[in-house]
Amino acid sequence: MTRLLCAGIATVDLIFGVDTLPTRPEKHRARATDLTTGGCALNAAVAAARLGGDVAFLGRIGGDAFGDLIARTLSGEGIDTALLHCDRGRPTPRSAIMVDAAGERMIVNHRDDGLFADPPSPIARDFDAALADTRWPAGAAALLAAARARGVPGVLDAEAPVAIASAALDCASHIAFSEQGLADYTGIPDMAEALHDAARRHPAAWLCVTRGAAPVLALHHGTITEIQSFPVTAVDTLGAGDVWHGAFALFLGEGADETTAVRHANAVAALKTTRFGGHAATPDRPALHAFLKETTP
């Protein structure tokens, strides 16, 4: 099995399904709710585990019921939690989320910055690929430096704010921006131009930007290519980008080239959007293979 080590944030999410996202300070009624775990790195780890990876999680939780729920979720998915640190004096990150009828979401997150102030202990665990997010800059830098030292893929999920993870950016072999993350980092609204700008800062890395339902733009050796997404009826886009990163890193660890890894990650993310709530639609390997066989992007 391919060994993937994921570092970053884990949260507990209270999700409300609403017809439209509220714009006024009024009372609103939800048509559906879910209480689940989330966060960039946790969602990615769950996706990779369901796709058959041997996954470990490097992260921080607080000493509360939410932290207990995160630990149980990870263990229940077969994810190694030996590197999950509990700080009894701080709260576990949590989010309130609304998802509208078109599947678009609005997120309000709280995390105690002190929980993520320090780097992790030296990383002794072996792995074939690494994935880190920008929510824990010190953890991302440590993990991606370890990946570079081992000569294995080290992927950074570059979500805004990005510049705070400058050390991780310098270590990453692959940087996968969201649109918001790339615009935040470069100050350039045009995504192709922004990718070229980011490449001038990080010439050794392979770069791309995910754009929701639009094709992924990838830049390598000065050339931008489009890698098509898969058409689905989106019900809930929450966490789609996170599972994309988990799948992308896993497939790189398995030895896939970047274009193949992106295409498979696009399929995983598309499937994730087809059901409401948490990890309900995160696919396993047979579901992914069936989808790829039946669907043309």
C-alpha positions in Angstrom: 0.0 0.0 0.0 1.1 3.5 -0.7 1.9 5.4 2.5 0.6 9.0 2.6 1.3 11.4 5.5 -1.2 14.3 5.8 -0.5 17.3 8.0 -2.8 20.2 8.8 -6.1 21.1 10.2 -9.0 18.9 11.4 -12.3 20.5 12.4 -15.8 19.6 13.5 -18.4 21.0 11.2 -22.0 21.8 11.8 -23.6 21.9 8.4 -26.9 23.5 7.4 -28.6 22.9 4.1 -30.5 26.0 3.1 -32.3 27.1 -0.1 -30.3 30.3 -0.4 -27.3 31.7 1.6 -28.5 34.3 4.0 -27.7 38.0 3.4 -29.7 39.6 6.2 -29.6 39.2 10.0 -32.8 37.3 10.3 -33.9 33.8 11.4 -33.6 31.1 8.8 -34.7 27.5 8.6 -32.5 24.7 7.3 -33.8 21.9 5.2 -31.1 19.5 6.3 -28.3 19.3 8.9 -25.2 17.3 9.6 -22.6 17.2 12.4 -19.4 15.8 11.0 -15.6 16.1 10.9 -13.8 18.2 8.3 -10.9 20.4 7.6 -8.5 20.5 4.7 -6.1 17.8 5.9 -8.6 15.6 7.5 -10.9 15.5 4.5 -7.9 14.7 2.3 -6.7 11.9 4.6 -10.2 10.3 4.6 -10.3 10.4 0.8 -6.8 8.9 0.5 -7.7 6.1 3.0 -10.9 5.2 1.1 -8.9 5.1 -2.1 -6.7 2.4 -0.6 -3.8 4.4 0.9 -2.0 3.6 4.1 -2.6 7.0 5.7 -1.3 8.7 8.8 -2.4 12.1 10.2 -0.1 14.7 11.7 -2.2 17.4 13.4 -3.4 19.1 16.6 -6.7 18.8 18.4 -8.0 20.3 21.7 -9.0 18.5 24.9 -12.7 18.4 24.3 -15.5 16.4 22.9 -14.8 17.7 19.4 -11.3 16.5 19.6 -12.5 13.1 20.7 -14.8 13.0 17.7 -12.0 13.8 15.3 -9.8 11.0 16.8 -12.6 8.5 16.5 -13.3 9.5 12.9 -9.7 9.1 11.8 -9.3 5.7 13.6 -12.6 4.6 12.1 -11.3 5.3 8.6 -8.2 3.2 9.3 -6.0 6.3 9.6 -2.9 6.2 11.9 -3.3 8.7 14.7 0.0 8.2 16.4 1.1 11.7 15.3 -2.2 13.4 16.4 -1.3 15.7 19.3 -4.0 16.7 21.9 -3.5 20.1 23.7 -5.8 19.8 26.7 -5.7 23.6 27.3 -7.1 24.7 23.9 -10.3 24.2 21.9 -10.5 22.0 18.8 -11.2 23.9 15.6 -14.8 24.1 14.6 -16.9 25.5 11.7 -20.4 26.6 11.0 -21.3 25.9 7.4 -24.3 26.7 5.2 -24.8 24.9 1.8 -27.3 26.3 -0.6 -29.5 24.5 -3.2 -26.8 24.8 -5.9 -24.3 23.1 -3.6 -22.3 26.3 -2.9 -21.1 26.9 0.7 -20.4 29.6 3.2 -18.0 28.7 6.1 -17.3 30.4 9.4 -14.3 28.8 11.1 -12.7 29.2 14.5 -9.3 27.9 15.3 -7.0 28.8 18.2 -3.8 30.0 16.6 -1.9 28.8 19.6 -2.8 25.2 18.7 -0.7 25.6 15.5 2.1 27.8 16.7 4.8 25.2 17.1 6.3 22.7 14.6 5.8 19.0 15.2 8.4 16.7 16.7 10.9 15.3 14.2 9.1 13.1 11.7 10.5 9.5 11.8 7.6 7.8 10.0 8.3 6.5 6.5 6.0 7.7 3.7 5.8 7.6 -0.1 4.1 11.0 -0.4 3.2 13.9 1.8 0.4 16.4 1.8 0.2 19.6 3.9 -2.2 22.6 4.1 -1.5 26.2 4.9 -3.6 26.2 8.1 -0.5 24.9 10.1 2.5 26.6 8.5 5.1 25.2 10.8 3.7 21.6 10.4 3.6 22.0 6.6 7.2 23.3 6.4 8.4 20.4 8.6 6.6 17.7 6.6 7.5 19.0 3.2 11.1 19.5 4.1 11.1 15.8 5.3 9.5 14.8 1.9 12.2 16.7 0.0 14.9 15.0 2.1 13.4 11.6 1.3 13.0 12.4 -2.4 9.2 11.8 -2.5 6.3 14.0 -3.6 5.5 16.8 -1.2 2.2 18.5 -2.1 1.0 21.8 -0.6 -2.7 22.6 -0.5 -2.3 26.3 -1.1 -5.4 27.9 0.3 -5.6 31.5 1.4 -3.8 32.9 3.3 -0.8 31.4 1.5 2.2 33.7 2.2 2.2 32.7 5.8 3.4 29.2 4.7 6.5 30.6 2.8 8.8 27.9 4.2 6.4 25.2 3.0 6.2 26.8 -0.4 9.9 26.6 -0.8 10.0 22.9 0.1 7.0 21.6 -1.9 7.6 19.6 -5.0 4.0 20.3 -6.0 1.9 23.3 -5.2 -1.9 23.1 -5.8 -3.6 26.4 -5.4 -7.3 27.2 -5.1 -8.4 30.2 -7.1 -8.7 32.2 -3.9 -5.3 31.0 -2.7 -3.6 31.9 -6.0 -5.2 35.3 -6.2 -4.3 35.9 -2.5 -0.7 34.9 -3.1 0.0 36.8 -6.3 -2.5 39.7 -6.2 -3.3 38.8 -9.9 -6.9 37.9 -10.8 -6.1 36.2 -14.1 -5.3 32.6 -13.1 -3.0 31.8 -16.0 -1.0 35.0 -15.4 -1.0 34.3 -11.7 0.4 30.8 -12.2 3.3 32.2 -14.2 4.0 34.7 -11.4 4.0 31.9 -8.8 6.3 29.8 -11.0 8.9 32.6 -11.1 8.9 32.5 -7.3 9.0 28.7 -7.1 10.8 27.5 -10.3 11.5 24.0 -9.1 7.8 23.1 -8.3 5.0 21.8 -10.4 2.1 24.2 -10.1 -1.7 24.1 -10.7 -4.8 25.9 -9.7 -8.2 24.1 -9.1 -11.2 26.1 -10.2 -14.3 24.2 -9.0 -16.2 22.8 -11.9 -13.9 24.5 -14.5 -10.8 22.7 -15.8 -7.7 22.6 -13.6 -4.9 24.8 -15.0 -1.5 23.2 -14.7 1.9 24.8 -15.3 5.1 22.9 -15.9 8.2 24.0 -17.7 6.5 27.2 -18.8 3.5 25.6 -20.4 -0.1 25.8 -19.2 -2.5 22.9 -19.9 -6.1 22.4 -19.1 -7.2 19.2 -17.4 -10.9 18.8 -17.7 -13.3 18.3 -14.8 -16.2 15.8 -14.8 -19.8 17.0 -15.3 -22.0 16.1 -12.3 -25.0 17.6 -10.6 -23.5 19.2 -7.5 -25.5 18.9 -4.3 -22.7 19.9 -1.8 -19.3 21.3 -2.8 -18.0 21.3 0.8 -14.7 19.6 1.0 -14.4 18.9 -2.7 -11.1 20.7 -2.9 -9.8 18.9 0.1 -10.5 15.4 -1.2 -9.0 16.5 -4.6 -5.7 17.2 -2.8 -5.8 13.9 -0.9 -6.4 11.9 -4.1 -3.8 13.9 -6.1 -1.1 13.3 -3.5 -1.9 9.6 -3.2 -1.8 9.0 -6.9 1.6 10.8 -7.1 2.8 8.5 -4.3 1.7 5.5 -6.4 3.9 6.7 -9.3 1.3 8.4 -11.5 2.3 11.3 -13.7 0.8 14.7 -12.8 -1.8 14.7 -15.6 -3.2 11.3 -14.6 -3.1 12.2 -10.9 -5.1 15.4 -11.6 -7.6 13.6 -13.8 -8.3 11.0 -11.1 -8.4 13.7 -8.4 -11.0 15.6 -10.6 -13.1 12.5 -10.6 -12.9 12.1 -6.8 -13.8 15.7 -6.2 -16.8 15.4 -8.6 -18.1 12.4 -6.8 -17.7 14.1 -3.5 -20.2 16.9 -4.6 -23.0 14.5 -5.4 -24.4 14.0 -1.9 -25.1 16.3 1.1 -23.1 16.2 4.3 -19.6 15.3 5.5 -17.8 12.3 4.1 -21.0 10.6 2.7 -20.0 10.9 -0.9 -16.2 10.5 -0.6 -15.6 7.5 -2.9 -13.6 4.3 -2.5 -11.5 2.8 -5.2 -14.2 0.7 -6.9 -16.5 3.7 -7.1 -13.8 5.8 -8.6 -12.9 3.2 -11.2 -16.6 2.7 -12.2 -17.1 6.5 -12.5 -14.0 6.9 -14.7 -15.1 4.0 -16.9 -18.6 5.4 -17.4 -17.9 9.1 -17.5 -16.1 11.3 -20.1 -14.8 14.6 -18.8 
